[in-house]
Structure formats: structure tokens, C-alpha cells
């Protein structure tokens, strides 16, 4: 499973030479490992790699957590 960073606070990034603000809950673009570390350490971003994270459930239509609740 690929780890993705989700903004926890409005975060300014430069993509294709243009500045943009990533809003909380939106995926951040690919950044270096050092930048990932700093964003997560400062709680400006969170890694989404667990099926029980709300953003992960949006990405997978039938997560194990939801499937258990249907029986």
C-alpha cells in the first residue's frame, strides 16, 4: 500500500512552478523524504496507510472495517 500525505492544516506548496494552498483533508503532492518527515513531525500532515483512516476509506469502496459491519 502506498503511503500518502494528507494535509492537516492549510499548507502552501509549489507545483509546476505555481504556488497553491492544499486544504486540510486534501492529498499533498509528492515531496522528498525529509519534507515528509518535517510535515508529519510538525503535525501539518498525516500519513494515510491504514484502512481505518477516514481518507483511506474514501479511496477504497469496500474497506475491511466497513465489510465487517455488514454481517
C-alpha positions in Angstrom: 0.0 0.0 0.0 1.4 3.4 -1.0 1.6 5.9 1.8 0.0 9.3 1.0 0.3 12.5 3.0 -2.9 14.3 3.8 -2.8 17.9 4.9 -4.0 18.6 8.5 -3.7 22.4 8.1 -3.7 24.7 5.1 -0.3 24.0 3.5 1.4 26.1 0.9 3.2 24.1 -1.8 4.7 24.8 -5.2 3.5 22.6 -8.0 4.8 23.1 -11.6 6.2 26.5 -10.5 2.9 27.7 -9.2 2.1 28.3 -5.5 -1.1 26.6 -4.3 -2.7 26.0 -0.9 -3.6 22.4 0.0 -6.6 22.5 2.3 -6.9 20.1 5.3 -8.1 16.7 4.2 -6.6 17.0 0.7 -3.6 14.9 -0.5 -0.3 16.7 -0.7 1.8 16.3 -3.8 4.9 14.1 -3.8 7.7 15.6 -1.6 11.1 14.5 -0.5 11.6 12.1 2.4 13.0 14.9 4.5 10.0 17.1 3.8 7.6 14.3 4.6 9.4 13.8 7.9 9.1 17.5 8.8 5.4 17.8 7.8 4.5 14.7 9.8 6.6 15.7 12.8 5.0 19.2 12.9 1.6 17.6 12.6 0.9 19.6 9.4 0.3 16.3 7.5 -0.6 12.8 8.3 0.3 9.6 6.5 -2.6 7.6 5.2 -1.7 4.0 5.0 -4.1 2.4 7.5 -7.5 1.1 6.3 -9.3 2.6 9.3 -8.3 6.2 8.4 -11.3 8.2 7.0 -9.4 9.3 3.9 -8.3 5.7 3.2 -12.0 4.5 3.4 -12.9 7.1 0.7 -10.2 5.6 -1.6 -11.3 2.0 -1.2 -15.1 1.4 -1.7 -15.1 -1.7 0.5 -12.7 -1.4 3.3 -12.4 -4.4 5.8 -13.8 -2.2 8.6 -17.0 -1.5 6.7 -17.3 -5.0 5.4 -17.3 -6.4 9.0 -20.2 -4.1 9.9 -22.4 -5.5 7.1 -22.8 -9.1 8.5 
